[in-house]
Amino acid sequence: MEDAFVHRKRSSRLAIKESEREEARLAQIRKAEEEEKMGRARRLEARRQREEEERLRREQAREQRRKERERSESRKQTEQE
């Protein structure tokens, strides 16, 4: 009888240890998934920022060309007068 009790106690400890290992494994998987998700979010935000900076550069260059064109046309009109 005592032998059966010891065996059950040992089985219970083994089951608890196995359960703890499984919980740790699942926690590690969740952590890895969360890190991957955050990495994707950071990459997406960096990409959006690069695209916005590029759009602003193009817009500024376009505005600069427009101003240059207006100055050039203004000089031509002044020379013709």
PDB file of N, CA, C and O in Angstrom:
ATOM      1  N   MET A   1       0.820  -1.191   0.000  1.00  0.00           N
ATOM      2  CA  MET A   1       0.000   0.000   0.000  1.00  0.00           C
ATOM      3  C   MET A   1       0.865   1.257   0.000  1.00  0.00           C
ATOM      4  O   MET A   1       0.635   2.177  -0.784  1.00  0.00           O
ATOM      5  N   GLU A   2       1.843   1.288   0.867  1.00  0.00           N
ATOM      6  CA  GLU A   2       2.745   2.435   0.911  1.00  0.00           C
ATOM      7  C   GLU A   2       3.472   2.591  -0.425  1.00  0.00           C
ATOM      8  O   GLU A   2       3.723   3.711  -0.869  1.00  0.00           O
ATOM      9  N   ASP A   3       3.802   1.494  -1.048  1.00  0.00           N
ATOM     10  CA  ASP A   3       4.474   1.510  -2.350  1.00  0.00           C
ATOM     11  C   ASP A   3       3.584   2.195  -3.408  1.00  0.00           C
ATOM     12  O   ASP A   3       4.075   2.970  -4.229  1.00  0.00           O
ATOM     13  N   ALA A   4       2.305   1.909  -3.377  1.00  0.00           N
ATOM     14  CA  ALA A   4       1.366   2.535  -4.325  1.00  0.00           C
ATOM     15  C   ALA A   4       1.282   4.035  -4.084  1.00  0.00           C
ATOM     16  O   ALA A   4       1.217   4.821  -5.030  1.00  0.00           O
ATOM     17  N   PHE A   5       1.284   4.428  -2.812  1.00  0.00           N
ATOM     18  CA  PHE A   5       1.234   5.852  -2.473  1.00  0.00           C
ATOM     19  C   PHE A   5       2.480   6.585  -2.986  1.00  0.00           C
ATOM     20  O   PHE A   5       2.373   7.664  -3.569  1.00  0.00           O
ATOM     21  N   VAL A   6       3.639   6.007  -2.771  1.00  0.00           N
ATOM     22  CA  VAL A   6       4.903   6.586  -3.241  1.00  0.00           C
ATOM     23  C   VAL A   6       4.888   6.682  -4.763  1.00  0.00           C
ATOM     24  O   VAL A   6       5.327   7.679  -5.337  1.00  0.00           O
ATOM     25  N   HIS A   7       4.380   5.639  -5.406  1.00  0.00           N
ATOM     26  CA  HIS A   7       4.321   5.631  -6.876  1.00  0.00           C
ATOM     27  C   HIS A   7       3.405   6.752  -7.396  1.00  0.00           C
ATOM     28  O   HIS A   7       3.739   7.449  -8.354  1.00  0.00           O
ATOM     29  N   ARG A   8       2.234   6.909  -6.738  1.00  0.00           N
ATOM     30  CA  ARG A   8       1.315   7.986  -7.141  1.00  0.00           C
ATOM     31  C   ARG A   8       1.943   9.354  -6.925  1.00  0.00           C
ATOM     32  O   ARG A   8       1.815  10.242  -7.767  1.00  0.00           O
ATOM     33  N   LYS A   9       2.615   9.523  -5.806  1.00  0.00           N
ATOM     34  CA  LYS A   9       3.270  10.784  -5.491  1.00  0.00           C
ATOM     35  C   LYS A   9       4.345  11.096  -6.536  1.00  0.00           C
ATOM     36  O   LYS A   9       4.468  12.224  -7.013  1.00  0.00           O
ATOM     37  N   ARG A  10       5.111  10.068  -6.874  1.00  0.00           N
ATOM     38  CA  ARG A  10       6.161  10.241  -7.893  1.00  0.00           C
ATOM     39  C   ARG A  10       5.526  10.583  -9.242  1.00  0.00           C
ATOM     40  O   ARG A  10       6.008  11.470  -9.946  1.00  0.00           O
ATOM     41  N   SER A  11       4.457   9.888  -9.602  1.00  0.00           N
ATOM     42  CA  SER A  11       3.780  10.170 -10.870  1.00  0.00           C
ATOM     43  C   SER A  11       3.235  11.588 -10.889  1.00  0.00           C
ATOM     44  O   SER A  11       3.284  12.271 -11.912  1.00  0.00           O
ATOM     45  N   SER A  12       2.719  12.020  -9.756  1.00  0.00           N
ATOM     46  CA  SER A  12       2.181  13.371  -9.654  1.00  0.00           C
ATOM     47  C   SER A  12       3.298  14.405  -9.860  1.00  0.00           C
ATOM     48  O   SER A  12       3.122  15.383 -10.587  1.00  0.00           O
ATOM     49  N   ARG A  13       4.439  14.179  -9.217  1.00  0.00           N
ATOM     50  CA  ARG A  13       5.582  15.104  -9.393  1.00  0.00           C
ATOM     51  C   ARG A  13       6.037  15.121 -10.843  1.00  0.00           C
ATOM     52  O   ARG A  13       6.331  16.187 -11.383  1.00  0.00           O
ATOM     53  N   LEU A  14       6.099  13.964 -11.477  1.00  0.00           N
ATOM     54  CA  LEU A  14       6.501  13.894 -12.886  1.00  0.00           C
ATOM     55  C   LEU A  14       5.493  14.628 -13.775  1.00  0.00           C
ATOM     56  O   LEU A  14       5.874  15.332 -14.711  1.00  0.00           O
ATOM     57  N   ALA A  15       4.229  14.458 -13.477  1.00  0.00           N
ATOM     58  CA  ALA A  15       3.191  15.137 -14.261  1.00  0.00           C
ATOM     59  C   ALA A  15       3.294  16.646 -14.100  1.00  0.00           C
ATOM     60  O   ALA A  15       3.128  17.393 -15.064  1.00  0.00           O
ATOM     61  N   ILE A  16       3.570  17.093 -12.872  1.00  0.00           N
ATOM     62  CA  ILE A  16       3.716  18.539 -12.623  1.00  0.00           C
ATOM     63  C   ILE A  16       4.920  19.078 -13.395  1.00  0.00           C
ATOM     64  O   ILE A  16       4.836  20.125 -14.037  1.00  0.00           O
ATOM     65  N   LYS A  17       6.036  18.357 -13.327  1.00  0.00           N
ATOM     66  CA  LYS A  17       7.226  18.789 -14.062  1.00  0.00           C
ATOM     67  C   LYS A  17       6.956  18.831 -15.562  1.00  0.00           C
ATOM     68  O   LYS A  17       7.372  19.770 -16.241  1.00  0.00           O
ATOM     69  N   GLU A  18       6.272  17.835 -16.074  1.00  0.00           N
ATOM     70  CA  GLU A  18       5.939  17.800 -17.505  1.00  0.00           C
ATOM     71  C   GLU A  18       5.031  18.971 -17.862  1.00  0.00           C
ATOM     72  O   GLU A  18       5.207  19.613 -18.898  1.00  0.00           O
ATOM     73  N   SER A  19       4.067  19.241 -17.001  1.00  0.00           N
ATOM     74  CA  SER A  19       3.155  20.367 -17.226  1.00  0.00           C
ATOM     75  C   SER A  19       3.923  21.687 -17.229  1.00  0.00           C
ATOM     76  O   SER A  19       3.674  22.558 -18.063  1.00  0.00           O
ATOM     77  N   GLU A  20       4.860  21.826 -16.288  1.00  0.00           N
ATOM     78  CA  GLU A  20       5.677  23.051 -16.237  1.00  0.00           C
ATOM     79  C   GLU A  20       6.527  23.194 -17.489  1.00  0.00           C
ATOM     80  O   GLU A  20       6.667  24.296 -18.019  1.00  0.00           O
ATOM     81  N   ARG A  21       7.099  22.091 -17.967  1.00  0.00           N
ATOM     82  CA  ARG A  21       7.901  22.144 -19.198  1.00  0.00           C
ATOM     83  C   ARG A  21       7.031  22.552 -20.381  1.00  0.00           C
ATOM     84  O   ARG A  21       7.448  23.347 -21.224  1.00  0.00           O
ATOM     85  N   GLU A  22       5.828  22.004 -20.437  1.00  0.00           N
ATOM     86  CA  GLU A  22       4.916  22.335 -21.534  1.00  0.00           C
ATOM     87  C   GLU A  22       4.513  23.807 -21.478  1.00  0.00           C
ATOM     88  O   GLU A  22       4.461  24.478 -22.509  1.00  0.00           O
ATOM     89  N   GLU A  23       4.232  24.304 -20.288  1.00  0.00           N
ATOM     90  CA  GLU A  23       3.892  25.725 -20.129  1.00  0.00           C
ATOM     91  C   GLU A  23       5.051  26.607 -20.574  1.00  0.00           C
ATOM     92  O   GLU A  23       4.847  27.610 -21.258  1.00  0.00           O
ATOM     93  N   ALA A  24       6.268  26.233 -20.187  1.00  0.00           N
ATOM     94  CA  ALA A  24       7.447  27.006 -20.572  1.00  0.00           C
ATOM     95  C   ALA A  24       7.625  26.973 -22.089  1.00  0.00           C
ATOM     96  O   ALA A  24       7.956  27.989 -22.701  1.00  0.00           O
ATOM     97  N   ARG A  25       7.406  25.816 -22.687  1.00  0.00           N
ATOM     98  CA  ARG A  25       7.531  25.693 -24.147  1.00  0.00           C
ATOM     99  C   ARG A  25       6.499  26.576 -24.852  1.00  0.00           C
ATOM    100  O   ARG A  25       6.823  27.275 -25.812  1.00  0.00           O
ATOM    101  N   LEU A  26       5.266  26.539 -24.372  1.00  0.00           N
ATOM    102  CA  LEU A  26       4.214  27.373 -24.970  1.00  0.00           C
ATOM    103  C   LEU A  26       4.490  28.858 -24.773  1.00  0.00           C
ATOM    104  O   LEU A  26       4.238  29.668 -25.665  1.00  0.00           O
ATOM    105  N   ALA A  27       5.009  29.210 -23.597  1.00  0.00           N
ATOM    106  CA  ALA A  27       5.357  30.606 -23.338  1.00  0.00           C
ATOM    107  C   ALA A  27       6.462  31.058 -24.293  1.00  0.00           C
ATOM    108  O   ALA A  27       6.429  32.183 -24.792  1.00  0.00           O
ATOM    109  N   GLN A  28       7.431  30.194 -24.546  1.00  0.00           N
ATOM    110  CA  GLN A  28       8.514  30.525 -25.473  1.00  0.00           C
ATOM    111  C   GLN A  28       7.967  30.715 -26.884  1.00  0.00           C
ATOM    112  O   GLN A  28       8.380  31.629 -27.597  1.00  0.00           O
ATOM    113  N   ILE A  29       7.043  29.855 -27.282  1.00  0.00           N
ATOM    114  CA  ILE A  29       6.433  29.989 -28.613  1.00  0.00           C
ATOM    115  C   ILE A  29       5.671  31.304 -28.714  1.00  0.00           C
ATOM    116  O   ILE A  29       5.787  32.023 -29.707  1.00  0.00           O
ATOM    117  N   ARG A  30       4.886  31.615 -27.678  1.00  0.00           N
ATOM    118  CA  ARG A  30       4.137  32.883 -27.684  1.00  0.00           C
ATOM    119  C   ARG A  30       5.085  34.078 -27.743  1.00  0.00           C
ATOM    120  O   ARG A  30       4.823  35.048 -28.453  1.00  0.00           O
ATOM    121  N   LYS A  31       6.177  34.005 -26.999  1.00  0.00           N
ATOM    122  CA  LYS A  31       7.152  35.100 -26.995  1.00  0.00           C
ATOM    123  C   LYS A  31       7.769  35.267 -28.385  1.00  0.00           C
ATOM    124  O   LYS A  31       7.907  36.388 -28.874  1.00  0.00           O
ATOM    125  N   ALA A  32       8.134  34.168 -29.013  1.00  0.00           N
ATOM    126  CA  ALA A  32       8.721  34.227 -30.359  1.00  0.00           C
ATOM    127  C   ALA A  32       7.717  34.805 -31.361  1.00  0.00           C
ATOM    128  O   ALA A  32       8.078  35.611 -32.218  1.00  0.00           O
ATOM    129  N   GLU A  33       6.459  34.384 -31.243  1.00  0.00           N
ATOM    130  CA  GLU A  33       5.432  34.911 -32.146  1.00  0.00           C
ATOM    131  C   GLU A  33       5.240  36.410 -31.938  1.00  0.00           C
ATOM    132  O   GLU A  33       5.107  37.163 -32.903  1.00  0.00           O
ATOM    133  N   GLU A  34       5.225  36.840 -30.681  1.00  0.00           N
ATOM    134  CA  GLU A  34       5.064  38.262 -30.371  1.00  0.00           C
ATOM    135  C   GLU A  34       6.255  39.069 -30.898  1.00  0.00           C
ATOM    136  O   GLU A  34       6.079  40.160 -31.441  1.00  0.00           O
ATOM    137  N   GLU A  35       7.464  38.528 -30.735  1.00  0.00           N
ATOM    138  CA  GLU A  35       8.651  39.225 -31.246  1.00  0.00           C
ATOM    139  C   GLU A  35       8.595  39.339 -32.770  1.00  0.00           C
ATOM    140  O   GLU A  35       8.959  40.373 -33.329  1.00  0.00           O
ATOM    141  N   GLU A  36       8.143  38.285 -33.436  1.00  0.00           N
ATOM    142  CA  GLU A  36       8.010  38.322 -34.890  1.00  0.00           C
ATOM    143  C   GLU A  36       6.978  39.372 -35.303  1.00  0.00           C
ATOM    144  O   GLU A  36       7.191  40.125 -36.253  1.00  0.00           O
ATOM    145  N   LYS A  37       5.878  39.411 -34.591  1.00  0.00           N
ATOM    146  CA  LYS A  37       4.819  40.391 -34.873  1.00  0.00           C
ATOM    147  C   LYS A  37       5.350  41.822 -34.689  1.00  0.00           C
ATOM    148  O   LYS A  37       5.098  42.696 -35.518  1.00  0.00           O
ATOM    149  N   MET A  38       6.087  42.048 -33.593  1.00  0.00           N
ATOM    150  CA  MET A  38       6.648  43.380 -33.340  1.00  0.00           C
ATOM    151  C   MET A  38       7.698  43.724 -34.391  1.00  0.00           C
ATOM    152  O   MET A  38       7.795  44.875 -34.817  1.00  0.00           O
ATOM    153  N   GLY A  39       8.473  42.748 -34.807  1.00  0.00           N
ATOM    154  CA  GLY A  39       9.468  42.988 -35.855  1.00  0.00           C
ATOM    155  C   GLY A  39       8.806  43.392 -37.156  1.00  0.00           C
ATOM    156  O   GLY A  39       9.267  44.310 -37.835  1.00  0.00           O
ATOM    157  N   ARG A  40       7.722  42.706 -37.507  1.00  0.00           N
ATOM    158  CA  ARG A  40       6.988  43.078 -38.726  1.00  0.00           C
ATOM    159  C   ARG A  40       6.447  44.494 -38.612  1.00  0.00           C
ATOM    160  O   ARG A  40       6.508  45.266 -39.569  1.00  0.00           O
ATOM    161  N   ALA A  41       5.915  44.835 -37.437  1.00  0.00           N
ATOM    162  CA  ALA A  41       5.368  46.182 -37.228  1.00  0.00           C
ATOM    163  C   ALA A  41       6.466  47.235 -37.348  1.00  0.00           C
ATOM    164  O   ALA A  41       6.256  48.291 -37.944  1.00  0.00           O
ATOM    165  N   ARG A  42       7.647  46.944 -36.777  1.00  0.00           N
ATOM    166  CA  ARG A  42       8.762  47.908 -36.878  1.00  0.00           C
ATOM    167  C   ARG A  42       9.220  48.066 -38.323  1.00  0.00           C
ATOM    168  O   ARG A  42       9.481  49.179 -38.780  1.00  0.00           O
ATOM    169  N   ARG A  43       9.318  46.943 -39.042  1.00  0.00           N
ATOM    170  CA  ARG A  43       9.735  47.024 -40.446  1.00  0.00           C
ATOM    171  C   ARG A  43       8.714  47.797 -41.275  1.00  0.00           C
ATOM    172  O   ARG A  43       9.083  48.596 -42.137  1.00  0.00           O
ATOM    173  N   LEU A  44       7.435  47.559 -41.014  1.00  0.00           N
ATOM    174  CA  LEU A  44       6.382  48.263 -41.743  1.00  0.00           C
ATOM    175  C   LEU A  44       6.443  49.762 -41.462  1.00  0.00           C
ATOM    176  O   LEU A  44       6.319  50.573 -42.380  1.00  0.00           O
ATOM    177  N   GLU A  45       6.633  50.128 -40.209  1.00  0.00           N
ATOM    178  CA  GLU A  45       6.721  51.545 -39.853  1.00  0.00           C
ATOM    179  C   GLU A  45       7.950  52.184 -40.495  1.00  0.00           C
ATOM    180  O   GLU A  45       7.869  53.305 -40.996  1.00  0.00           O
ATOM    181  N   ALA A  46       9.078  51.490 -40.486  1.00  0.00           N
ATOM    182  CA  ALA A  46      10.289  52.029 -41.119  1.00  0.00           C
ATOM    183  C   ALA A  46      10.061  52.214 -42.613  1.00  0.00           C
ATOM    184  O   ALA A  46      10.481  53.217 -43.191  1.00  0.00           O
ATOM    185  N   ARG A  47       9.399  51.251 -43.234  1.00  0.00           N
ATOM    186  CA  ARG A  47       9.101  51.364 -44.666  1.00  0.00           C
ATOM    187  C   ARG A  47       8.194  52.566 -44.938  1.00  0.00           C
ATOM    188  O   ARG A  47       8.436  53.332 -45.871  1.00  0.00           O
ATOM    189  N   ARG A  48       7.164  52.726 -44.132  1.00  0.00           N
ATOM    190  CA  ARG A  48       6.265  53.880 -44.298  1.00  0.00           C
ATOM    191  C   ARG A  48       7.024  55.193 -44.151  1.00  0.00           C
ATOM    192  O   ARG A  48       6.803  56.140 -44.905  1.00  0.00           O
ATOM    193  N   GLN A  49       7.909  55.234 -43.183  1.00  0.00           N
ATOM    194  CA  GLN A  49       8.683  56.454 -42.958  1.00  0.00           C
ATOM    195  C   GLN A  49       9.595  56.742 -44.156  1.00  0.00           C
ATOM    196  O   GLN A  49       9.688  57.884 -44.603  1.00  0.00           O
ATOM    197  N   ARG A  50      10.277  55.694 -44.681  1.00  0.00           N
ATOM    198  CA  ARG A  50      11.137  55.900 -45.858  1.00  0.00           C
ATOM    199  C   ARG A  50      10.315  56.394 -47.047  1.00  0.00           C
ATOM    200  O   ARG A  50      10.737  57.296 -47.771  1.00  0.00           O
ATOM    201  N   GLU A  51       9.136  55.794 -47.244  1.00  0.00           N
ATOM    202  CA  GLU A  51       8.279  56.205 -48.359  1.00  0.00           C
ATOM    203  C   GLU A  51       7.826  57.650 -48.200  1.00  0.00           C
ATOM    204  O   GLU A  51       7.775  58.398 -49.177  1.00  0.00           O
ATOM    205  N   GLU A  52       7.497  58.045 -46.969  1.00  0.00           N
ATOM    206  CA  GLU A  52       7.070  59.428 -46.715  1.00  0.00           C
ATOM    207  C   GLU A  52       8.230  60.400 -46.971  1.00  0.00           C
ATOM    208  O   GLU A  52       8.040  61.461 -47.565  1.00  0.00           O
ATOM    209  N   GLU A  53       9.426  60.027 -46.519  1.00  0.00           N
ATOM    210  CA  GLU A  53      10.589  60.886 -46.755  1.00  0.00           C
ATOM    211  C   GLU A  53      10.865  61.017 -48.245  1.00  0.00           C
ATOM    212  O   GLU A  53      11.176  62.107 -48.725  1.00  0.00           O
ATOM    213  N   GLU A  54      10.752  59.914 -48.983  1.00  0.00           N
ATOM    214  CA  GLU A  54      10.964  59.949 -50.432  1.00  0.00           C
ATOM    215  C   GLU A  54       9.911  60.813 -51.108  1.00  0.00           C
ATOM    216  O   GLU A  54      10.224  61.578 -52.021  1.00  0.00           O
ATOM    217  N   ARG A  55       8.668  60.697 -50.667  1.00  0.00           N
ATOM    218  CA  ARG A  55       7.589  61.516 -51.240  1.00  0.00           C
ATOM    219  C   ARG A  55       7.865  63.001 -50.996  1.00  0.00           C
ATOM    220  O   ARG A  55       7.667  63.823 -51.890  1.00  0.00           O
ATOM    221  N   LEU A  56       8.315  63.341 -49.808  1.00  0.00           N
ATOM    222  CA  LEU A  56       8.632  64.737 -49.500  1.00  0.00           C
ATOM    223  C   LEU A  56       9.803  65.233 -50.350  1.00  0.00           C
ATOM    224  O   LEU A  56       9.786  66.368 -50.826  1.00  0.00           O
ATOM    225  N   ARG A  57      10.824  64.385 -50.543  1.00  0.00           N
ATOM    226  CA  ARG A  57      11.960  64.788 -51.392  1.00  0.00           C
ATOM    227  C   ARG A  57      11.499  65.061 -52.819  1.00  0.00           C
ATOM    228  O   ARG A  57      11.894  66.053 -53.431  1.00  0.00           O
ATOM    229  N   ARG A  58      10.657  64.168 -53.342  1.00  0.00           N
ATOM    230  CA  ARG A  58      10.150  64.375 -54.707  1.00  0.00           C
ATOM    231  C   ARG A  58       9.315  65.651 -54.798  1.00  0.00           C
ATOM    232  O   ARG A  58       9.414  66.407 -55.764  1.00  0.00           O
ATOM    233  N   GLU A  59       8.496  65.872 -53.778  1.00  0.00           N
ATOM    234  CA  GLU A  59       7.654  67.063 -53.763  1.00  0.00           C
ATOM    235  C   GLU A  59       8.507  68.335 -53.705  1.00  0.00           C
ATOM    236  O   GLU A  59       8.223  69.304 -54.409  1.00  0.00           O
ATOM    237  N   GLN A  60       9.534  68.332 -52.882  1.00  0.00           N
ATOM    238  CA  GLN A  60      10.415  69.497 -52.780  1.00  0.00           C
ATOM    239  C   GLN A  60      11.169  69.727 -54.084  1.00  0.00           C
ATOM    240  O   GLN A  60      11.331  70.868 -54.515  1.00  0.00           O
ATOM    241  N   ALA A  61      11.629  68.653 -54.711  1.00  0.00           N
ATOM    242  CA  ALA A  61      12.337  68.783 -55.983  1.00  0.00           C
ATOM    243  C   ALA A  61      11.392  69.346 -57.051  1.00  0.00           C
ATOM    244  O   ALA A  61      11.782  70.200 -57.847  1.00  0.00           O
ATOM    245  N   ARG A  62      10.152  68.860 -57.059  1.00  0.00           N
ATOM    246  CA  ARG A  62       9.162  69.351 -58.019  1.00  0.00           C
ATOM    247  C   ARG A  62       8.903  70.842 -57.788  1.00  0.00           C
ATOM    248  O   ARG A  62       8.828  71.620 -58.739  1.00  0.00           O
ATOM    249  N   GLU A  63       8.768  71.230 -56.532  1.00  0.00           N
ATOM    250  CA  GLU A  63       8.534  72.645 -56.201  1.00  0.00           C
ATOM    251  C   GLU A  63       9.745  73.490 -56.595  1.00  0.00           C
ATOM    252  O   GLU A  63       9.592  74.601 -57.102  1.00  0.00           O
ATOM    253  N   GLN A  64      10.939  72.967 -56.364  1.00  0.00           N
ATOM    254  CA  GLN A  64      12.161  73.692 -56.737  1.00  0.00           C
ATOM    255  C   GLN A  64      12.222  73.897 -58.259  1.00  0.00           C
ATOM    256  O   GLN A  64      12.551  74.984 -58.733  1.00  0.00           O
ATOM    257  N   ARG A  65      11.901  72.842 -59.011  1.00  0.00           N
ATOM    258  CA  ARG A  65      11.896  72.979 -60.479  1.00  0.00           C
ATOM    259  C   ARG A  65      10.854  73.993 -60.938  1.00  0.00           C
ATOM    260  O   ARG A  65      11.102  74.759 -61.870  1.00  0.00           O
ATOM    261  N   ARG A  66       9.693  74.004 -60.293  1.00  0.00           N
ATOM    262  CA  ARG A  66       8.647  74.968 -60.645  1.00  0.00           C
ATOM    263  C   ARG A  66       9.121  76.393 -60.391  1.00  0.00           C
ATOM    264  O   ARG A  66       8.923  77.267 -61.235  1.00  0.00           O
ATOM    265  N   LYS A  67       9.741  76.641 -59.247  1.00  0.00           N
ATOM    266  CA  LYS A  67      10.243  77.973 -58.928  1.00  0.00           C
ATOM    267  C   LYS A  67      11.322  78.390 -59.927  1.00  0.00           C
ATOM    268  O   LYS A  67      11.350  79.531 -60.388  1.00  0.00           O
ATOM    269  N   GLU A  68      12.203  77.453 -60.251  1.00  0.00           N
ATOM    270  CA  GLU A  68      13.272  77.742 -61.214  1.00  0.00           C
ATOM    271  C   GLU A  68      12.684  78.097 -62.573  1.00  0.00           C
ATOM    272  O   GLU A  68      13.144  79.027 -63.236  1.00  0.00           O
ATOM    273  N   ARG A  69      11.672  77.355 -62.978  1.00  0.00           N
ATOM    274  CA  ARG A  69      11.005  77.608 -64.246  1.00  0.00           C
ATOM    275  C   ARG A  69      10.349  78.992 -64.238  1.00  0.00           C
ATOM    276  O   ARG A  69      10.435  79.722 -65.225  1.00  0.00           O
ATOM    277  N   GLU A  70       9.701  79.352 -63.143  1.00  0.00           N
ATOM    278  CA  GLU A  70       9.072  80.669 -63.036  1.00  0.00           C
ATOM    279  C   GLU A  70      10.118  81.783 -63.088  1.00  0.00           C
ATOM    280  O   GLU A  70       9.891  82.799 -63.746  1.00  0.00           O
ATOM    281  N   ARG A  71      11.247  81.620 -62.417  1.00  0.00           N
ATOM    282  CA  ARG A  71      12.316  82.629 -62.460  1.00  0.00           C
ATOM    283  C   ARG A  71      12.850  82.774 -63.878  1.00  0.00           C
ATOM    284  O   ARG A  71      13.089  83.880 -64.361  1.00  0.00           O
ATOM    285  N   SER A  72      13.029  81.636 -64.529  1.00  0.00           N
ATOM    286  CA  SER A  72      13.546  81.654 -65.896  1.00  0.00           C
ATOM    287  C   SER A  72      12.574  82.379 -66.824  1.00  0.00           C
ATOM    288  O   SER A  72      12.984  83.199 -67.646  1.00  0.00           O
ATOM    289  N   GLU A  73      11.290  82.072 -66.688  1.00  0.00           N
ATOM    290  CA  GLU A  73      10.287  82.736 -67.523  1.00  0.00           C
ATOM    291  C   GLU A  73      10.211  84.218 -67.206  1.00  0.00           C
ATOM    292  O   GLU A  73      10.013  85.037 -68.104  1.00  0.00           O
ATOM    293  N   SER A  74      10.368  84.571 -65.927  1.00  0.00           N
ATOM    294  CA  SER A  74      10.329  85.976 -65.527  1.00  0.00           C
ATOM    295  C   SER A  74      11.509  86.733 -66.130  1.00  0.00           C
ATOM    296  O   SER A  74      11.350  87.865 -66.586  1.00  0.00           O
ATOM    297  N   ARG A  75      12.707  86.108 -66.136  1.00  0.00           N
ATOM    298  CA  ARG A  75      13.874  86.745 -66.737  1.00  0.00           C
ATOM    299  C   ARG A  75      13.679  86.946 -68.236  1.00  0.00           C
ATOM    300  O   ARG A  75      14.033  87.991 -68.782  1.00  0.00           O
ATOM    301  N   LYS A  76      13.118  85.943 -68.892  1.00  0.00           N
ATOM    302  CA  LYS A  76      12.880  86.049 -70.336  1.00  0.00           C
ATOM    303  C   LYS A  76      11.916  87.187 -70.637  1.00  0.00           C
ATOM    304  O   LYS A  76      12.115  87.921 -71.605  1.00  0.00           O
ATOM    305  N   GLN A  77      10.884  87.346 -69.832  1.00  0.00           N
ATOM    306  CA  GLN A  77       9.934  88.427 -70.058  1.00  0.00           C
ATOM    307  C   GLN A  77      10.588  89.778 -69.817  1.00  0.00           C
ATOM    308  O   GLN A  77      10.307  90.738 -70.534  1.00  0.00           O
ATOM    309  N   THR A  78      11.457  89.862 -68.816  1.00  0.00           N
ATOM    310  CA  THR A  78      12.156  91.127 -68.508  1.00  0.00           C
ATOM    311  C   THR A  78      13.101  91.467 -69.663  1.00  0.00           C
ATOM    312  O   THR A  78      13.224  92.634 -70.033  1.00  0.00           O
ATOM    313  N   GLU A  79      13.767  90.465 -70.233  1.00  0.00           N
ATOM    314  CA  GLU A  79      14.684  90.713 -71.323  1.00  0.00           C
ATOM    315  C   GLU A  79      13.934  91.168 -72.577  1.00  0.00           C
ATOM    316  O   GLU A  79      14.448  91.974 -73.352  1.00  0.00           O
ATOM    317  N   GLN A  80      12.738  90.658 -72.772  1.00  0.00           N
ATOM    318  CA  GLN A  80      11.951  91.015 -73.962  1.00  0.00           C
ATOM    319  C   GLN A  80      11.397  92.430 -73.859  1.00  0.00           C
ATOM    320  O   GLN A  80      11.132  93.055 -74.886  1.00  0.00           O
ATOM    321  N   GLU A  81      11.219  92.938 -72.681  1.00  0.00           N
ATOM    322  CA  GLU A  81      10.650  94.271 -72.498  1.00  0.00           C
ATOM    323  C   GLU A  81      11.685  95.295 -72.660  1.00  0.00           C
ATOM    324  O   GLU A  81      11.399  96.487 -72.542  1.00  0.00           O
TER     325      GLU A  81
END
